[in-house]
Amino acid sequence: MPVSSGRDHGINETAIVDMEAGTVNDTHFHEFNAKSLIRSGDTFTLASGTLHSEVVGDVGVRFLVGRKWTAA
């Protein structure tokens, strides 16, 4: 199956994010819409401005994120 560049979905930046075991990022928001792929088939989306926190368990995580920056 071909892989989209992301531009088809309005994504203008991609990154691989590594978070170590035990990482805790308190409540915050981002100025971009995000679509992330955690592992084969597991995805999540997060709308710009959504308050959230990030907590990583006993095993670290690596994920691919596509970001669509919103106008300031």
C-alpha positions in Angstrom: 0.0 0.0 0.0 1.5 3.4 -0.9 2.3 5.8 1.9 1.0 9.4 1.6 3.4 12.2 2.1 1.1 13.9 4.5 0.6 16.9 2.3 -2.6 15.2 1.1 -4.0 15.8 4.6 -2.7 19.4 5.1 0.3 18.2 7.2 3.2 20.6 6.7 5.7 19.0 9.2 6.5 15.5 10.4 8.8 14.4 13.2 9.7 11.2 15.1 9.3 11.7 18.8 11.1 9.7 21.5 9.8 9.8 25.1 11.7 8.0 27.8 10.1 5.7 30.4 8.6 7.8 33.2 8.3 11.0 31.3 5.6 13.3 32.6 4.6 16.5 30.7 2.1 18.5 32.7 -1.0 20.0 31.1 -0.2 22.1 28.0 -1.4 22.7 24.5 0.1 23.0 21.0 -0.5 25.5 18.3 -0.9 22.8 15.7 -3.2 19.9 14.8 -1.5 16.6 15.2 -2.0 13.1 13.9 0.2 10.5 15.4 1.1 6.9 14.6 2.2 5.0 17.7 2.6 1.5 16.2 1.1 -0.4 13.4 -2.5 0.7 13.2 -2.6 2.7 16.5 -3.2 6.4 15.8 -4.6 9.4 17.6 -5.4 13.0 16.6 -5.2 16.1 18.7 -6.8 19.4 17.7 -4.8 22.6 18.1 -5.4 24.3 21.5 -6.5 21.1 23.2 -5.3 20.9 26.8 -3.7 17.6 27.5 -0.9 16.0 29.5 1.6 13.2 28.5 2.6 10.4 30.8 4.8 7.5 29.7 4.7 4.2 31.5 7.6 1.8 32.3 8.6 1.4 28.7 9.5 4.4 26.5 7.7 5.2 23.3 8.6 6.4 19.8 6.0 7.7 17.5 5.6 9.5 14.2 3.7 12.8 14.3 2.3 14.9 11.5 1.7 18.6 12.4 -0.6 21.1 10.7 0.3 24.5 12.1 -2.5 26.9 12.7 -2.4 30.6 12.0 -1.4 32.7 15.0 
